[in-house]
Amino acid sequence: MIEKTNHISYDKLVRDKIPEIIKSSNRVPECRVLDEDQEYLRYLIKKLQEEVLEFTGNPCVEELADVKEVIDALSEIGEFEDVLRVQERKRKERGGFGGRVLLTGVAEPGKE
């Protein structure tokens, strides 16, 4: 007897323990490890877009934690390792968002 299997294709970055979770449910994960930094960066950016979309559709702590997880992973890549220093500099120069300031317009004198 030939066993029929269902196969679902994915092309997405997942958390490290996802393959083990899939195995524990008697399914077979198909994975590879991203070696090249540029490919990893490309998939992290794609994942960030996915997670931000999920957060905007359902703004809750679980979805925000997923967004932060991706941002933390991005922060560990060479060109983004200074993100905390740059964030602090920008906060000092321009402030943060804690003041809840909503800009509704800018009037320029002498122009109509």
Buried (B, 14 or more C-beta within 10 A) or exposed (E): EEEEEEEEEEEEBBEEEEBEEBEEEEEEEEEEEEEEEEEBBEBBEBBBEBBBEBBEEEEEEEBBEBBEBBBEBBEEBEEBEEBEEEEEEEEEEEEEEEEEEEEEEEEEEEEE
